[in-house]
Structures are given as structure tokens and as C-alpha cells.
Amino acid sequence: MKQSLLRAATISLISGLFLACSMTIPTMSAPETQGEPDVETPYRFDDLPNKVNESSTIAEYRAISTWDKLDITYAFANGTDRLEGDTERDLIRRAFALWQNQTSLTFTETADSSTADIVIGWATGEHGDGDPFDGPGNILAHASFPNPYDNSQVFLHFDDDERWVDSETRNVDLLTVAAHEIGHTLGLAHSSDPNALMYPSYSGPYRSLGEDDIAGVQSLYGVSSAPQPAPEAPPQDATPPPAAGQDSDGDGLSDVDEVLVTGTDPNNPDSDADGLVDGVEVANRMNPLDPDMDKDGVNDGQEVDQGTDPFFPEQADVPADLENEVSEFLTRAIELQMEAYRNSDASIASSIMSGPILEGLTAEINSLNQQGLIAISEIDYYESFINDIRVVNDARIEVDTCEVWTTNTYQQSDGQLVESQGPDLLPQTITIEQGNGSWFITNVEFFDAPAFCS
């Protein structure tokens, strides 16, 4: 019987609702730095509020959502004749690089627009996404936020009636607009800092990230950040924090957040009818659109009321307390292993690994260090699970796990991506043994997928 490898999955919160990014073309020479718009001609990148009215359960740093991976692919559906040759593609690549240089993200261009995470194109008038362009001036582009609930594609569209240029002094600078819109595709809303690229007003070419832009995107994807700990189920009778703004259904999420951010129903406090208020699920990093996250036939609200875990089903032949201890132990092991790789220091995992396993981790990290490399690994918590637990004796347990991993290897000197592997399913049997009063992972046997993970 399956159970989740961790006690929960890290959930990002955003609906697929796109942002219609618009701006009125300046009629005078634009300043070379970002600042307040001209009083008589207010220029805006888009028609979102100056700062999204986010509930305290949602986010900070004006971050609305996040991708659940670090390697993002993009493809061009077409180009524009407004610029010579492939100039527009080069500018888009440079815009992605502004964000990549400040984070652990990598952006990989692909020729297949049907499978790319972000699809980029130029269009005029009505072009099929429900938000027609209006000709020269005003609306320049629009883009969408990532939506991890359904893994739908994100788009970035430019109005091909605009006079696009590659210039640090003239309008309309494609690199500036593209970099701003890419910020939205990464999950950032507008900044209230006039020195930020994500400031809502456009006042001419601005080809760099401000401190606030960097703080926002690094809060989501920063290399140095430790893996986010697995959340726990909410307590019985949990109540959400108060909403920021009008909350018609009293679920702790403002109506604006429900429409723009979570994709939940602003007129229904329990959108997935699982017995838990939407705001409680969001606050506890649960999916407010999935009534049975562990697919065990018991809805999440009932599990919370009964004191069982909504994130994984119980195994009938294994005591519940042992299930919890094994799950928490492996959660800690995963966190320490990822931290060891991120910090190039195997000793970080010595409190939970021993013998050949720790020696192997040490040798691998030392080899990476000698090559000037660093490996950043991420586990897909939703797709990873414990398949079986076997108690061999009082001092030895064997656990069959099905783990889905993605690993990106970078140059330590400049952060350049060297290799990307995954996501790969890794069926394995983990041996956990007691020694010196503590439990350690002493052996891991890998199997060809799918093995017992089918």
C-alpha cells in the first residue's frame, strides 16, 4: 500500500489566470532609469494593481506563485519582422539570463512549443487567448502565472503592432518589456519599489534587476535556500488568518486572491468539498482543489477530524506510529542529503547516514568539488512515496521507496548549467539500522524502474 514519502508536498498557489500587461507609449523621450511615470502620460507595463492585495496566507515579496522545478523550458511560436534577423530571440534569451543569473533557475530553449513550459509569440488583434491586442500603443504584451495545480503552459505574448527596438535609449525596448513579463511568468506580481524592474510603470529601457526584484525571485528559487521542510496536517477546528480585502465566503482568502491566485470559488468557502475551509488548506500548504490528496477514499477533512494524516494512507499491517516515525526519518534524510550537496559537505548528513552510504556520499561530493561543480537535487514529493515497510528485527528495518528526483549540476565559478538529469523514478530499498542509540541509513539498493513502483 502506498504512503507519501513525506508528510506533505510543497504546494505553490496560483490559478492560470493571465495578466494583461499594458503600457501607453511615451510621447516624449523616456528617462534612462526606472522611475515615476510622466504626470500627463501614465505609462504602465500592465493593468494589474500597483501591488496585488495578497492575504497573509499566500505570499510575501510580492510573489504570487512558483514553479515546482528549477529547469524551465521555453519555445518560440513565431517571431516578429520589426527587428532584423533573430534579434528578438537574442533579446528574449538575454531577458531570461537576467533572472537566471540571480537564482538557481535554468532556462532551456526547445523547438517543441507543444511541450515547453513557456510559449513565446507575437500576435495582433484577437489571437485566441481571450485578450485581444489593440494596435500601436497602450497594451504591449501579456503573460500568465505558473499554475502547479494543473501544470498548464504559461504564455508570453507581444503585440506585433508595436515598434519594437533593441535600444538602451529608445522605445519600445523589447528586452525591458520581456524581462518584466518573464518576472510574471516566474510568479512575481508588481513591486511598489520604483527602482524595481517589476514596478508597474514603464519609463523607458531598464535592463537590470533591482534589489527588490532579486529578493523576490530568490525567495522563490534561490540556490542558497535550504529545502523547505515538509508541512504537517492542520489541527482540528483550525481557522485561517484573516483575509486581506473583501472575503465574500468568509474562508480567509480575499475574493481577489481566490480569482487571481488560488483558483478557488470566492463564493464557496470549501471549493473542493472536503470539509476543510479553503483558507485553512492554503495556510497549511494543502491543495484547496483536491478533496483527497492521498487518494485513499477518505476526504481530507474527515482525516483531520479522525486524527489520521491526509497526505498518505495508512498500511494495515504496520503500526501507525512506526509509519510516522519512518516517514519523518526519511524526510529528514532527504533534507540533509540535499543540504549536503548544496553546501558541498557530506558531513551534514552524518547524523543520519553511516558506513558505505556516507562514504559514497563523501566520495561523490569530493569528486564534484575537484571538478569545480555543485549538484542541486530536488525531489517531487507528490510523485514519491513509501511502497512498503518491513521490520526485520528490533534493530533493522527495510523500506521500499519510489522517489522521483531531478538533479542539475552547475559550475561553482559562474553558475553555468553543466548537466540536467530527470525527473527520474528511482525505486530503492533502504536499510535503516540502529547503532549507538540512534538510527542510520546503512544501505540502499536501487532497482530498474518501475520495479515495485508500478
N, C-alpha and C positions, 0 to 999 in steps of 0.2 A: 504493500500500500504506500502511495506517495505521501511525503510530507515536505513542506517547504524547507529548503536548506537553511534559510534564515527566518527569523520571526516575522519578517515583512519585507516588502520590496520598497525601494526608494521611488516615490511617485512624483512626477512633475505635473504641474497643474496648469492646463491651458486648453481652451477649445480651439477649433480650427478656424475660427472667425478671423478673416483677414483684416489688415489695417489698410485703409485707403490713404496713401501718402500723397499729399498735395502741396503745392507751393505756387505763389504768384511770382512770375518772373520780374526781377527788379527792372525799373526803368531808368536807373542811374547806375553809375559804377559801383559795384559792391565792394565793401571793405575786404581786406585780405585775411582778416581774422574773424572768428565767430563772435557775434555779439548781439545786441538788441536790434530788432528789425527797424527799418525806417518807419517813422511815425505815420507817414501818409500812405506807405505801401507795405502792409504787413505780409512778410513772406513766411511761409510755413512749409516744412517738409511734408506734413500730413495733417489730417483733421482730427487726430486724437486730442484729448485734453492735454494741457501742459504737463500734467502728471497724473497717471492713472490712479483713480481712487481705490487703492487696494486695501482689503481687510487685513488685519494683523495676522490672520491665519494663512495668508497667501505668500507674501514675499517681502524682501527688502531690497535696497539698492535699485529700486525701480525695475526689478527683474520680475517678469510675469511667468515665464516658463523656461524649460531647459530640455535639451536633447538628452536621451538616456544612453548616449555613447559619445566618444570623443572624435572619431573619424567620420566626418560628414562629406558626403559626395554631392557634387553639383554637375549639371549639364546645361548646355545652351540649346534651347529650342530653335532659335534663329539669331540673327544679328541685326545691325542697322547700317543703312547706307549713309548715315550722317557723318560717319568717321571713316577714314581711309583704311583699307585692308582689314586686319583683325585688331585694330586699335581698341575697339570696345571690349574685346575679350581680354586683352592685356590689362586694361584698366580694372575690369572686374576681378581679375586674379590679384592685382595689387591691393584692391579693396579687401579681399579675403585675407591677404597677408597682414594687413594692419591688425586684425583681430587674432590671427594665428600667432603672431609674434609676442603676444601678451598672455597667451593661455596654453593649455595642453591640447587644444583642439588642432586637428589637421583637416585641411580641405582638399579633397581629391577630385579632380575633373574627370568626368566619364563621358563617353559618347552616347550612352544609352539614357535618354531622357525618361524612359518608362520606369526605370528603377532608381534613378537618382533621388537623393533626399531633397534637394532644392533644384527647381527647374527655372531657368532664367530666359526671358524673352522680351522682344519689342513688339508692340501692337498699337493700333489706332482705333478710336471709337469703341464700339461694342466688340469684345473679344472673348466672350464665353465664360467669364468668371463673375458676372453679375454686377460689375462696377466699370462701366464704360469710361474710356478716356475722353477728354473734352477738347482736343485740339491744342494748338500752341498756347502756352501759359497755363497758370493755375495748377492742375494736377499733373505732376511729373512722373510719379511711379507709385506702385503699391506692392506690399509684401505681406506674407502671413506668418503667424507664430507657429512654432512646432507644437504638435499635439501627440504626446506619447500614449494617449488612451487608444488611438486607432492607427498610429504610425502613418498617417496620411502625408502625402507630399506637401512640401512648402513651396510656394511660388514667389518669384520676384519679377514683376512686370514693369517695363519702362514705356512711357508714351513716345511713340516714334514720330510724332508731330513736333517734338521739341527740338531745339537747336543744340544738340549735344556737342560738347567740345572737350578736348584734353588740354586743360589750362589751369594754371595756378592764379590767374588774374581775371579770366573772363567767365561769363555764364553761358550755358548751364554746364558746370563741370561734372562729368559723368562719375569720376572717381569719388567725389564728395557725396553725391546722392546715393551711389551704390553702397558706399561704406555705411552710411546712415541706415539704409534699408536692410543691409546684412545684419546690423545690430538688432533689428526687429526679428529677423529670421532665427537669431540665436536666443530670443526670448526677452530682450530688453525693451522696455517702454521708454517714454521720454524722460529726460533729465531736467531738473529745474536749475541746473548749473549752466550759465550762459557760455562757459568755456568748454562744454562737452560737445562732442560730435552728435550726441543723441538729444541735444537741445532742440525743441520743436521748430525754432525759427532758422531759416536759411538766410545767410547774409554774405554769400559768396563762397568761393573754393576754400575748403578746410580739410586738409589731407593728413590728419593725425588724430589720435585718440587723446582725449583729455583724461585727467586723473580720475574723474568720476566714471567715465566710460570703462577705464581699466579696472577700477574697483568693482563695478557692476559685473563685468564679464568674468573676472577672476573669482567672484563669489560663486559663480556657477561652474566654472571649468578650470580653475587654477591648478597648475601642476603640483604646487607645494601643499595643497589642502589634503588633509587626511581623509581616508574613506569615511563616508557618512555612516554613523552607527545605525544598526537595524532598529526601527521603531517597534514599540510594543502596542498591543491592543489597548483601546481606551477602557477606562474603568466603567463599571455600571453607572447609569444615570449621569454620564458625562455631559457637560454643556459646553458649547463653543464660546470663544471670545466674542465680544460684541462686534457687530458689523460696522464697517466704515461707510456710512451712507444709508440710503433707504433700503430696508430689508422687508419686502412685502410679505414673505412667508415665514419670517422670524427664525430662519435656520442658521443665523450667524454669518451669512455671506451676503454682501450687498447685492442688489439687483444687477448693478453694473458688472460686478465680479462674476456673477453667475452666467451672464450672457457672454461676456468677453473673455473670461478666464477659465472657469471650470467646465462650462458647457452644461451645467445643471439647470433645472427649471426654476426660475425666480418666483414662481407661484406654487411650488410644491416643496415643502421642507425636506422631503425624503425622496429624491428623484429616482433612486433605484429600488425603492420599496423594500429595503432590507431591515427596517426597524431602527436605523441609525440616522440621525439628522445630518444633512449634507455637511454642515459646518464642523461637526464632530469628526466626520471621516476625513475631511480636508486637514483639520488640525492635527490628526494622528497619522497623516500620510497614507490614508487608505484611498481606494478608488471609489468616489461617490457615484459612479455609473456602473458598478459591478456589485450585485447583491450577494454573491457567493464567491469570494476571492479564492478560496482553496478548493472550490468545486467538489465539496463533499456532500452536497444535497441539503445542507443546513445553512440558512442565510446568516449573514454576518451579525445582525442584531441579536438573533437567538443565541449565537455562540457567545457573544459578550455577556448576555443575561445568564447563561449557564456556566460561565467561567471557563469555557473552552476557547482555544485560540482560533480566530477566524482566518489565520494565514496558512494553516496546514491541518489536514485531517489526522485524527488520532489512529494509531495502529493498535488493533485489538490485542495482539499478543505481546505488546511492550508496555510496561507501566508508564503512565503519563509523565511522572516526574523524571524518569530516565530519558524519555523523548525530549523533554525540555532541556535537560542538562546536556545531552548530546548536541542538540541544535545550538544552544548557547556556546558550547565549547567550540564547535566548528565555525560559528560566526566569528568568534574571537580569533581563531586560527587564520581565517581568511583575511580579516582586518590586519593582523600582524604580518602576514605574508606580503600583502600589497604594500604595507608601510615599509617593510624591509627592502623591497625592490625600489620603491620611490626614493628611499634615502640611501640606497646602495650599501646597506648594513645588515647582514644576515643575523647579527646578534640580537636584533629587535625581536626575532621570533624564537629565541632560545628558551623562553618561558613556557613554550607550548609544543616545541619540536625537539627531538633528540636523536642521537645515533646517526645512521646513514642519511636520514631525511634532512637533518640540519646540516650535515656535511655536504650533501648535494646542493642545498640552497646556497651555502657559503661558496662553494666552488663556482656555481653559476654566476653569482653576483661578482665574485672576484674576476671572472673572465670578462664580464661586461665592463667592469672598471678598467681593466687593462686595455680594452678596445676603445675606451672613452665613450661608452654607451650607457644608457639608462632605460630600463623597461618599465612601462606603466601598464598595469593589468587592471581590467575591470570585469566583474562577474555580473551576469544577468540574473538577478535574484528571482525574477518572475519565472524564468525557464529552468532554474536549478532546483533540485530537490533531493531529499534523502529517500532512497528506494527501500532500504531495509536496515535493521539494526539487529545484530546477533551478539548475545552475551556468551562469550566463550568460557570465562570463569570470572572470579571476583576481581581479577586484576587485568582483564583483557576484553576488549570489545571490538568487533568488526562492523564497519558501516559501509554500505554500498551507496555511493552518491552519484548523481548525474549533474555535472556542473557545466555551464556554458560560459566560456571565457573569451575575451578579446584582449590581445596584447599588442601594444605599439612600442617600438624600440626607437629611441632618439639619440642623436649626438649630444653629449653633455655640453659641448662647447657652444653650439648655436641653436640647439633645439630642433634641428632638422630631422624630419621623419626618415628613418632608415628602412624599417620593415613594419608591416601591419599584418597580424595574424588573427583570424577569427571573424565572427564568432564561431567557436568550435565546441562541439559537445564532447566532454571528457568523462566517460564512465570510469569509475575507480572504486577500489575497495581500500578503505582507510583503516589501519590498525591503530587503536588507541590503548596504551598500556599504562599501568600505574607504576611509578617509581619514585622513591624518596618522598612519599606522601602526596605526590602530585600526578596528574595525568598528562601524558605526552603522546603526540603522533610519532610512531616509530617506523611505520612502513606505509607505502602507498603503491598499490598495483593497478596499472592502467589497462584498459581493455579497448579494443576497436569498437567504435560506435556502430550501432546503437547499443549492443550488448543487452543488459537488463534495463536499459532506459527507454525501450520502445513502448 
